[in-house]
Amino acid sequence: MTGALANHLYEQCRYDEAKGLYEALLPIRQALGDRKGESFVYNQIALIQDLRGDYATALAYYEQALPINRELGDKKGEGTTLNNSSQIYDAQGDYVTALRYLEQSLHIQQAIGDKFGEGTTLNNLATTAHAQGDYVTALRYLEQALQILQAIGDKSGEGTTLNNLATTAHAQGDYGTALRYLEQALQIRQAIGDKSGEGTTLNNISQIYAAQGDYVTALRYLEQSLHIRQAIGDRAGECTTLFNIGHIHWQNDEQQHALTAWLTAYRIAKQIGLAQVLQALEDLAKGLGGEGLDYWEELSQQVGLE
């Protein structure tokens, strides 16, 4: 009963409550010798810590789950844990390690016919390829993922894939296609109550309008995204949205608002080790006449954020 409730709370994005129940459930699973259940709980706690931006703790839980999967010969669980672990390395900018885990995960999932897992891993392979600027490879993975996820009726995965297809189209300057994908993704995510995905999609829609110079509409979408991400405790997502809000304020000649948003993003990114945002802030500092991340560190101390 506790496990079912914890899973329900997790699906409802009530992560703090879910985490408390999973932590209470863990010693019960261990006492019963339920190794598969124990591994599942490790994975679920790790997913929540990943969302919170606590990558070290998340990885520690995954590293406890993986040997159990292998000990039990649980190939599906092993594929899932490898896939989930890859996302920690991806968030920290270690794409080589992320890719190694993803390739292992995909091999297992294809071998056992785990279509759900395969679709998820193809999406993450696409994300890693995209982060490295390889849009052709990203698109190939995403088209495979979309076909699989639509075939098995995985609406959550379909929403994620449509969002990622939009990101690739945006990077290639095809704003019309990107917006079409995002609108489809948003409809799906709102219909199934996927608040985390909704926050991501709203953020991404804003970037289409920003690229076209419609800053009023862009800011409206960003404020909706920020509200959701803060409400569910999505620290990495909150950081990304704040970074984007800063750019809108800067374009509107609201420099103080822009700097406040960027400084808050810096504080979060530094705390959780979010590599992509830290790199973006480092590049931004150079454009503002500063010296990389030292610029934000000095500025944050001046205004008392540290």
Phi, psi and chi 1 to 4 in degrees:
 res  aa     phi    psi   chi1   chi2   chi3   chi4
   1 MET       -  -45.1 -175.1   65.2 -175.8      -
   2 THR   -60.7  -42.0  -57.1      -      -      -
   3 GLY   -63.3  -42.3      -      -      -      -
   4 ALA   -64.2  -40.9      -      -      -      -
   5 LEU   -66.6  -42.1  179.1   57.3      -      -
   6 ALA   -60.8  -43.4      -      -      -      -
   7 ASN   -63.5  -40.5  -66.5  -20.6      -      -
   8 HIS   -62.6  -45.1  174.8   72.7      -      -
   9 LEU   -63.7  -38.6  -69.0  169.3      -      -
  10 TYR   -62.4  -44.7  178.3   84.7      -      -
  11 GLU   -65.0  -26.7  -70.8  165.8    2.2      -
  12 GLN   -87.5    6.6  -65.3  -63.5  -49.7      -
  13 CYS    64.1   24.5  -60.1      -      -      -
  14 ARG   -94.9   72.0  -66.5  163.4   63.5 -179.9
  15 TYR   -69.7  -37.9  -61.6  120.8      -      -
  16 ASP   -63.9  -43.3  -72.9  -24.9      -      -
  17 GLU   -65.8  -42.4  -64.9  168.8   81.8      -
  18 ALA   -61.7  -44.0      -      -      -      -
  19 LYS   -61.4  -42.0 -179.5  171.3  175.3  -76.2
  20 GLY   -59.6  -41.3      -      -      -      -
  21 LEU   -70.5  -40.4  -73.6  178.0      -      -
  22 TYR   -62.0  -40.5  -76.4  130.8      -      -
  23 GLU   -66.5  -34.4  -72.8  172.8  -20.7      -
  24 ALA   -72.2  -31.0      -      -      -      -
  25 LEU   -76.6  -28.5 -171.7   60.2      -      -
  26 LEU   -57.1  -51.6 -173.0   57.5      -      -
  27 PRO   -64.6  -25.4   20.1  -31.6      -      -
  28 ILE   -68.6  -46.5  -63.2  171.9      -      -
  29 ARG   -60.3  -40.6  -64.1  -69.6 -167.9 -142.5
  30 GLN   -66.8  -42.4  -69.5  169.0  -29.5      -
  31 ALA   -64.7  -33.7      -      -      -      -
  32 LEU   -81.2   -8.5  -67.6  171.2      -      -
  33 GLY    70.5   24.4      -      -      -      -
  34 ASP   -85.5   84.3  178.0    3.8      -      -
  35 ARG   -66.5  -38.9  -62.8  -72.2  -83.0  164.0
  36 LYS   -65.8  -42.5 -172.2  169.7 -176.3  176.9
  37 GLY   -64.4  -38.1      -      -      -      -
  38 GLU   -61.4  -45.3 -178.0 -177.2   -8.9      -
  39 SER   -62.2  -41.1  174.0      -      -      -
  40 PHE   -60.6  -43.9  175.4   77.7      -      -
  41 VAL   -64.7  -41.7  171.9      -      -      -
  42 TYR   -56.1  -45.0  -77.0  140.8      -      -
  43 ASN   -62.4  -43.3 -105.1  -66.0      -      -
  44 GLN   -66.7  -42.6  -67.5  -57.9  105.7      -
  45 ILE   -63.6  -39.9  -64.8  174.3      -      -
  46 ALA   -62.4  -41.3      -      -      -      -
  47 LEU   -60.6  -40.2  -74.8  168.6      -      -
  48 ILE   -68.4  -41.6  -66.2  169.0      -      -
  49 GLN   -66.4  -34.9  -66.2  -56.1  107.2      -
  50 ASP   -60.9  -47.6 -178.4    2.6      -      -
  51 LEU   -60.7  -36.7 -173.4   73.9      -      -
  52 ARG   -73.7  -11.4  -66.8  -75.8 -176.0  -97.0
  53 GLY    86.9    9.4      -      -      -      -
  54 ASP   -91.6   77.1 -174.1   -6.6      -      -
  55 TYR   -69.3  -35.1  -59.9  129.6      -      -
  56 ALA   -63.9  -45.0      -      -      -      -
  57 THR   -67.0  -41.7  -58.0      -      -      -
  58 ALA   -58.7  -46.8      -      -      -      -
  59 LEU   -64.1  -37.3 -168.6   58.5      -      -
  60 ALA   -61.8  -39.3      -      -      -      -
  61 TYR   -68.5  -42.1  -83.8  111.6      -      -
  62 TYR   -61.7  -38.1  -73.3  136.3      -      -
  63 GLU   -68.7  -22.1  -72.5  172.5  -14.1      -
  64 GLN   -81.2  -33.2  -67.5  179.5   76.7      -
  65 ALA   -73.2  -39.8      -      -      -      -
  66 LEU   -60.4  -47.9 -170.3   58.4      -      -
  67 PRO   -64.4  -28.3   16.4  -28.1      -      -
  68 ILE   -67.7  -44.9  -64.2  174.7      -      -
  69 ASN   -54.5  -45.1  -62.4  144.5      -      -
  70 ARG   -71.8  -38.2  -71.4  171.6  171.6  162.5
  71 GLU   -59.9  -39.7  169.2 -164.8  -36.4      -
  72 LEU   -85.5   -8.2  -62.8  174.4      -      -
  73 GLY    69.5   25.8      -      -      -      -
  74 ASP   -83.9   86.6  177.4    8.3      -      -
  75 LYS   -65.8  -38.9  -72.4  -60.8 -169.0 -178.9
  76 LYS   -62.9  -45.6 -175.5  174.7 -179.5  179.8
  77 GLY   -63.3  -38.7      -      -      -      -
  78 GLU   -63.1  -44.4 -178.1 -179.3   -4.9      -
  79 GLY   -61.5  -41.0      -      -      -      -
  80 THR   -65.3  -44.9  -61.8      -      -      -
  81 THR   -65.7  -40.5  -56.3      -      -      -
  82 LEU   -62.1  -43.5  -73.7  165.4      -      -
  83 ASN   -61.9  -47.4  174.9   77.8      -      -
  84 ASN   -63.4  -40.5  -68.1  -14.4      -      -
  85 SER   -61.8  -36.6  -62.8      -      -      -
  86 SER   -58.2  -32.8   76.8      -      -      -
  87 GLN   -72.3  -22.6  -63.0  -50.5  -78.6      -
  88 ILE   -67.9  -47.5  -57.0  -63.3      -      -
  89 TYR   -65.6  -37.6  -67.2  105.7      -      -
  90 ASP   -61.6  -45.7 -175.5   89.4      -      -
  91 ALA   -62.4  -29.1      -      -      -      -
  92 GLN   -90.9    2.5  -64.7  176.0  -42.1      -
  93 GLY    82.3   10.5      -      -      -      -
  94 ASP   -93.6   78.1 -175.9   -6.6      -      -
  95 TYR   -71.7  -28.6  -57.5  125.1      -      -
  96 VAL   -63.8  -47.9  172.7      -      -      -
  97 THR   -67.6  -41.5  -56.3      -      -      -
  98 ALA   -57.1  -45.0      -      -      -      -
  99 LEU   -64.5  -38.4 -172.2   59.7      -      -
 100 ARG   -62.9  -44.2 -172.8  171.3   72.1 -112.1
 101 TYR   -65.1  -41.2  -84.0   94.5      -      -
 102 LEU   -65.6  -40.0  -74.3  167.5      -      -
 103 GLU   -65.9  -38.2  -72.2  171.2  -16.6      -
 104 GLN   -64.1  -43.3  -68.1  177.1   58.5      -
 105 SER   -61.9  -46.8  175.8      -      -      -
 106 LEU   -62.7  -41.4 -173.8   64.3      -      -
 107 HIS   -58.7  -44.9  176.8   74.8      -      -
 108 ILE   -65.8  -47.8  -69.5  169.5      -      -
 109 GLN   -64.5  -38.2  -71.2  160.5  -18.6      -
 110 GLN   -69.6  -36.0  -71.2  176.5  -27.3      -
 111 ALA   -66.1  -35.2      -      -      -      -
 112 ILE   -99.6   -1.5   65.6  173.7      -      -
 113 GLY    75.7   28.5      -      -      -      -
 114 ASP   -82.9   88.5  177.5    7.3      -      -
 115 LYS   -68.1  -38.7  -70.2  -62.3 -173.3 -177.9
 116 PHE   -59.9  -50.5  175.4   86.0      -      -
 117 GLY   -62.9  -39.5      -      -      -      -
 118 GLU   -62.1  -43.2 -177.8 -179.7   -5.4      -
 119 GLY   -62.1  -41.5      -      -      -      -
 120 THR   -64.0  -45.2  -59.1      -      -      -
 121 THR   -68.3  -38.1  -60.6      -      -      -
 122 LEU   -60.6  -39.7  -74.7  166.5      -      -
 123 ASN   -60.4  -44.5 -106.8  -62.7      -      -
 124 ASN   -71.5  -33.0  -69.5  -21.1      -      -
 125 LEU   -61.8  -39.8  -80.3  162.5      -      -
 126 ALA   -64.0  -41.5      -      -      -      -
 127 THR   -62.2  -42.2  -59.1      -      -      -
 128 THR   -66.3  -42.0  -59.7      -      -      -
 129 ALA   -63.2  -41.5      -      -      -      -
 130 HIS   -61.5  -44.5 -179.2   97.9      -      -
 131 ALA   -60.4  -25.5      -      -      -      -
 132 GLN   -94.6    5.7  -64.8  174.8  -58.7      -
 133 GLY    81.6   11.1      -      -      -      -
 134 ASP   -96.4   80.6 -172.8   -8.1      -      -
 135 TYR   -72.5  -29.3  -55.5  130.7      -      -
 136 VAL   -64.8  -47.1  173.1      -      -      -
 137 THR   -65.4  -40.8  -60.0      -      -      -
 138 ALA   -58.6  -45.6      -      -      -      -
 139 LEU   -63.7  -38.4 -172.7   59.7      -      -
 140 ARG   -63.9  -43.5 -173.8  174.6   72.8 -111.1
 141 TYR   -63.9  -41.7  -77.2  130.6      -      -
 142 LEU   -67.4  -38.3  -71.0  169.1      -      -
 143 GLU   -65.1  -38.1  -72.4  170.0  -14.6      -
 144 GLN   -64.7  -44.0  -67.9  176.0   54.9      -
 145 ALA   -62.8  -45.0      -      -      -      -
 146 LEU   -61.8  -42.4 -172.6   62.0      -      -
 147 GLN   -60.6  -44.4 -175.7  177.9   19.6      -
 148 ILE   -66.3  -48.9  -69.9  168.9      -      -
 149 LEU   -68.8  -35.4  -65.1  166.6      -      -
 150 GLN   -68.0  -37.1  -73.2  177.8  -28.4      -
 151 ALA   -64.3  -35.1      -      -      -      -
 152 ILE   -96.3    0.7   64.7  175.6      -      -
 153 GLY    73.7   27.8      -      -      -      -
 154 ASP   -85.9   93.2  177.7    5.8      -      -
 155 LYS   -68.0  -37.5  -59.0  -55.8  -76.6 -176.0
 156 SER   -62.3  -47.5  176.7      -      -      -
 157 GLY   -64.4  -36.6      -      -      -      -
 158 GLU   -62.9  -42.7 -177.6 -178.4   -8.4      -
 159 GLY   -61.3  -42.7      -      -      -      -
 160 THR   -61.7  -44.1  -62.4      -      -      -
 161 THR   -66.6  -42.2  -52.6      -      -      -
 162 LEU   -61.3  -40.3  -72.3  165.4      -      -
 163 ASN   -61.6  -43.6 -178.8   83.5      -      -
 164 ASN   -70.3  -34.7  -68.1  -17.3      -      -
 165 LEU   -61.9  -39.0  -80.5  163.5      -      -
 166 ALA   -64.0  -40.9      -      -      -      -
 167 THR   -61.0  -40.9  -58.3      -      -      -
 168 THR   -68.7  -42.6  -60.0      -      -      -
 169 ALA   -61.8  -41.0      -      -      -      -
 170 HIS   -60.5  -45.7 -177.6 -174.8      -      -
 171 ALA   -61.2  -26.4      -      -      -      -
 172 GLN   -93.7    4.5  -65.6  175.5  -51.2      -
 173 GLY    83.8    9.3      -      -      -      -
 174 ASP   -95.2   80.6 -172.2   -9.8      -      -
 175 TYR   -69.7  -34.8  -57.8  131.1      -      -
 176 GLY   -62.7  -46.4      -      -      -      -
 177 THR   -65.3  -42.2  -60.2      -      -      -
 178 ALA   -59.4  -46.4      -      -      -      -
 179 LEU   -65.5  -36.9 -170.1   57.6      -      -
 180 ARG   -62.8  -44.9 -172.2  171.0   68.5 -109.7
 181 TYR   -62.2  -42.7  -79.6  132.2      -      -
 182 LEU   -66.1  -38.7  -73.3  167.3      -      -
 183 GLU   -65.0  -37.7  -72.8  168.8  -13.3      -
 184 GLN   -65.1  -43.8  -68.4  176.6   58.4      -
 185 ALA   -62.5  -43.8      -      -      -      -
 186 LEU   -63.0  -42.0 -175.8   62.7      -      -
 187 GLN   -60.2  -43.6 -174.6  177.0   22.9      -
 188 ILE   -65.4  -47.1  -71.2  170.6      -      -
 189 ARG   -66.7  -36.2  -72.8  172.6  151.0  173.8
 190 GLN   -70.2  -36.3  -71.4  175.6  -27.2      -
 191 ALA   -65.6  -35.8      -      -      -      -
 192 ILE   -97.7    1.2   65.0  176.1      -      -
 193 GLY    74.7   27.6      -      -      -      -
 194 ASP   -85.0   88.4  176.7    6.8      -      -
 195 LYS   -67.8  -39.0  -58.7  -55.7  -76.4 -176.5
 196 SER   -61.4  -47.4  177.5      -      -      -
 197 GLY   -65.0  -37.1      -      -      -      -
 198 GLU   -62.2  -43.2 -176.4 -179.7   -5.7      -
 199 GLY   -61.3  -41.0      -      -      -      -
 200 THR   -64.5  -45.4  -62.2      -      -      -
 201 THR   -67.8  -40.9  -57.4      -      -      -
 202 LEU   -60.1  -42.2  -72.1  165.7      -      -
 203 ASN   -59.0  -44.5  176.3   84.8      -      -
 204 ASN   -70.9  -35.1  -67.5  -11.5      -      -
 205 ILE   -60.8  -40.1  -71.1  173.4      -      -
 206 SER   -57.4  -34.7   78.5      -      -      -
 207 GLN   -71.8  -26.0  -63.1  -51.2  -76.3      -
 208 ILE   -67.8  -47.1  -56.4  -62.4      -      -
 209 TYR   -66.1  -38.3  -73.0  104.7      -      -
 210 ALA   -62.8  -41.8      -      -      -      -
 211 ALA   -63.8  -25.2      -      -      -      -
 212 GLN   -96.3    4.6  -64.5  175.5  -45.3      -
 213 GLY    85.1    6.9      -      -      -      -
 214 ASP   -93.3   79.9 -174.4   -8.6      -      -
 215 TYR   -74.1  -27.6  -57.5  125.8      -      -
 216 VAL   -63.9  -48.7  172.9      -      -      -
 217 THR   -66.7  -40.3  -56.3      -      -      -
 218 ALA   -58.6  -45.5      -      -      -      -
 219 LEU   -65.9  -35.1 -172.3   58.8      -      -
 220 ARG   -62.4  -44.8 -172.0  171.8   71.7 -114.3
 221 TYR   -66.0  -38.4  -82.8  104.0      -      -
 222 LEU   -65.8  -38.8  -75.8  168.1      -      -
 223 GLU   -66.2  -36.9  -72.3  170.3  -15.1      -
 224 GLN   -64.6  -43.5  -67.6  176.8   57.0      -
 225 SER   -61.8  -46.6  173.7      -      -      -
 226 LEU   -61.3  -42.4 -175.3   64.6      -      -
 227 HIS   -58.8  -45.4  176.4   74.5      -      -
 228 ILE   -66.2  -47.3  -70.6  170.6      -      -
 229 ARG   -64.5  -37.9  -72.7  173.6  148.4  176.3
 230 GLN   -68.9  -37.5  -71.9  176.0  -28.2      -
 231 ALA   -64.7  -36.3      -      -      -      -
 232 ILE   -96.7   -1.4   66.2  174.2      -      -
 233 GLY    77.9   27.9      -      -      -      -
 234 ASP   -83.1   89.1  178.5   -0.3      -      -
 235 ARG   -67.2  -42.2  -63.5  -74.4  -81.1  163.8
 236 ALA   -64.7  -42.8      -      -      -      -
 237 GLY   -64.8  -41.9      -      -      -      -
 238 GLU   -58.2  -43.5  178.6 -174.4   -2.0      -
 239 CYS   -60.3  -47.0 -174.3      -      -      -
 240 THR   -62.2  -43.9  -61.0      -      -      -
 241 THR   -66.9  -39.9  -62.4      -      -      -
 242 LEU   -61.8  -40.5  -78.0  165.4      -      -
 243 PHE   -59.2  -44.0 -179.0   80.0      -      -
 244 ASN   -69.4  -37.0  -68.2  -24.7      -      -
 245 ILE   -60.9  -39.6  -74.1  172.6      -      -
 246 GLY   -57.5  -41.6      -      -      -      -
 247 HIS   -64.6  -38.7  -83.9  -71.2      -      -
 248 ILE   -64.6  -45.4  -60.4  -60.2      -      -
 249 HIS   -61.8  -38.1  -75.9  -52.6      -      -
 250 TRP   -64.0  -42.9 -168.2  -95.1      -      -
 251 GLN   -63.6  -28.5  -68.3  -65.8  -26.2      -
 252 ASN   -90.2   13.0  -71.4  -26.7      -      -
 253 ASP    60.5   32.0  -67.9  -36.6      -      -
 254 GLU  -108.5   69.3  -62.0  165.1  -13.4      -
 255 GLN   -60.5  -39.9  -78.8   82.3    6.8      -
 256 GLN   -65.8  -41.9 -167.4   55.4   52.3      -
 257 HIS   -63.3  -38.4  -72.0  -54.4      -      -
 258 ALA   -63.7  -47.7      -      -      -      -
 259 LEU   -64.1  -37.8  -71.7  171.2      -      -
 260 THR   -62.1  -44.3  -61.9      -      -      -
 261 ALA   -64.3  -43.6      -      -      -      -
 262 TRP   -67.2  -37.9  -75.1  -29.3      -      -
 263 LEU   -65.8  -39.3  -79.6  169.3      -      -
 264 THR   -65.4  -40.8  -53.5      -      -      -
 265 ALA   -61.9  -40.9      -      -      -      -
 266 TYR   -61.7  -44.8  168.1   70.9      -      -
 267 ARG   -59.8  -43.8  176.4  174.1   54.5   82.9
 268 ILE   -68.7  -46.5  -63.2  170.1      -      -
 269 ALA   -61.2  -39.9      -      -      -      -
 270 LYS   -65.4  -41.9  177.8 -172.8  173.3 -174.0
 271 GLN   -64.6  -41.1 -177.1 -178.8   47.7      -
 272 ILE  -100.7   -5.4   69.0  177.1      -      -
 273 GLY    72.0   41.4      -      -      -      -
 274 LEU   -83.1   98.1 -170.0   57.7      -      -
 275 ALA   -60.5  -43.9      -      -      -      -
 276 GLN   -65.4  -40.4  -69.5 -178.3   19.8      -
 277 VAL   -71.7  -39.1  172.5      -      -      -
 278 LEU   -61.1  -41.1  -72.4  170.4      -      -
 279 GLN   -65.0  -41.4 -177.0   60.3   57.0      -
 280 ALA   -63.8  -39.6      -      -      -      -
 281 LEU   -68.5  -36.2  -75.3  163.5      -      -
 282 GLU   -63.1  -44.9 -174.6  172.7   -7.0      -
 283 ASP   -64.8  -39.7  -64.7  -20.5      -      -
 284 LEU   -63.2  -41.2  176.3   61.9      -      -
 285 ALA   -58.4  -39.5      -      -      -      -
 286 LYS   -62.9  -38.3  -65.7  172.1 -174.1  174.4
 287 GLY   -68.5  -22.6      -      -      -      -
 288 LEU   -94.7    5.9  -63.7  173.9      -      -
 289 GLY    87.8   13.4      -      -      -      -
 290 GLY  -100.3 -178.7      -      -      -      -
 291 GLU  -113.2   83.3  -71.2  -64.9  -32.2      -
 292 GLY    57.6 -144.5      -      -      -      -
 293 LEU   -70.1  -19.7  -66.8  178.1      -      -
 294 ASP   -60.1  -32.0  -73.2  -16.8      -      -
 295 TYR   -59.3  -47.5  173.3   80.3      -      -
 296 TRP   -71.5  -34.9  -59.1  109.7      -      -
 297 GLU   -63.8  -46.5 -172.8   64.8   28.7      -
 298 GLU   -65.2  -42.7  -68.3  167.8    8.6      -
 299 LEU   -65.3  -38.9 -161.8   57.6      -      -
 300 SER   -66.4  -35.5   67.1      -      -      -
 301 GLN   -69.4  -36.3  -70.5  175.2    5.2      -
 302 GLN   -64.1  -37.0  -71.0  172.8   20.9      -
 303 VAL   -97.3    2.4  -60.8      -      -      -
 304 GLY    78.8   27.4      -      -      -      -
 305 LEU   -82.9  -17.5  -81.2  177.1      -      -
 306 GLU  -103.6      -  -70.9  -69.0  -46.1      -
